[in-house]
Amino acid sequence: MKSLVMAGGLMLAMTQVAAAQERPVIDVIKQATCGCCSGWVAAMQKAGFALNVRDVSGEELDAAKQASGLSQDLWGCHTASVAGYTIEGHVPAREILRLLDERPAALGLATPGMPLGAPGMEADGRSDAYDVIFVGLDRSQKVYASYPGN
């Protein structure tokens, strides 16, 4: 029985590794002193993504945000890119996976601000209601997913 459980665990680990290898790498830029950005990175790694993380100055981060085409009202504390999409702020892995599965014509996704309860913003079980915003190539915005607060 013990060997059966170990074999099952090994197969699960191999499946998770294979799934992570199939996913594109997320490139993240953030400021070195931002703990919540590091929390988001850890959440994405836990979800099976491989990440390239680069710490930059505030000026470099702002320049990247401006270059993304997303309006300033959508900005969060870090900016990422994956498979040609911009991922701005504390977007949950579930929505990134959905985006990668659907592959719509879009600039990307954003979770504006720093809502409590979003990945990297966990706070003793408390959470704010927040939306993940889809940004089209024409910069139009619509709610892609909503997360209730408590």
N, C-alpha and C positions, 0 to 999 in steps of 0.2 A: 504494500500500500504506500509506504514511504517513497519508494522509487517511482511510483505512478504519479504521486503529487509533485515530486521533483521534476519529472519529465514534463508534466503539464505546465509547471512554472517556467521551465526552459523554453517550451514552445511559445508561451505568452511573451516572454522577453524577446525571443527572435522575431515574433510578429510585430512587436512595438518598434524594434530596430528597423525592420523592413519598411514599416509605415513611415518612420521618420526619414529614411533614406529616399522615399518617393516624394516627399514634400520639398518644395523649394526652400532655400535658405532665406531667412529673414535678416535683412541688414538694418541695424538699429544705430541711430545716433542720439546721444544724450549727453548731459553734463555729468561729470564724474561724481559730484556731490549729491546727486538726486537719488535718494533711497527708494522712492516709489517707482522710479524707472527701473531700477535693479529688481524690484519686486515683480514688475511686468515681465521683464526678461526671464526671471525664474519661472513664472507661470507659463510662458510660451515654451520653455524647455521641458517643463513637466507635461505639457500637452504634446510633446514629441517633435517640436520644431528644433532644427539646428539654427543657431544665430551667429552672425558676425556683429559684434558690438564695438562701437567706436565712441570714445569720450571726446567731446569737442567743446570749444568755447561757446559762450552764449551767442556771440555774433555769428559763428558758423552755423549754429542750430537755427537761429532766426533766418539766415540766408537760405538754408535748406527748406524750411517751412514755406518761405515765400516762393521758392522755385517749384514746390510741389503743385501749385495751382489751387490749393485749398485756401478758402478765405480765413482771415485771422480769427473770426468768431468760432471756428472749428478747432483751433489749435489746442493741444494738450502740452505735456511737459517733455515728450520725446517724439521722435519721428522715425518711422521705419518704412522699408519698402520690401515688397515680395512679389515676384513674378510680374513686375511692371506696375503694380499698384502701390499707392501710398497708404500707409496705416498710421494714422495720427492719434496719439494718446493711448488711453487704456482700453483698447478694443479687445474684447474677449476672443480667445482662440476659436470658439465655436463659430463666430461670425467670419473670421479669417478663413477657416476651412470651408464655410459655405461660399464665400467669395471665390475661392480657388476652385471649388467644384462647379459653380455656375459660370465663371469666366465672362461676366458681362463687360460691355464697353464702359469703362469708368476710370476716373482718377483714383478712387479708392474709398476707404472708410475712415470715419473719425468718431472718437468719443471726446467731445469737447470738455475742456476743464479737467478736473480731477475728482470725479464723483466717488464718494465713499462706497465701498463694496465692489468696485470694478477691480479687475486683476491688477495687483500691485498696490491697491488702495484699501485693502482689508483693514477693518477697524473694529475688533471685538464683536463681530457679528452684526454690526450696524451697517446699513446701506441706504444710499440715496437712490431715488428713481433716476434713471438716465436712459438716453437713447444712443444708439449707434447710427450714425448718419452715413448714407450712401451718397457719394458725389459723382455725378455723371461727367462725361467728357465736356459737356457744355457748362459745367460747374453748377448744374441744377442739384438740389438737395432733396432727399426724402428719407424718412425714417426706415432704416433697414431692420432694426430690432429694438425692442424696448425691454428694459429691465426694471422691475418694480422695486421700490424701496421697502423698508420695514419700519 
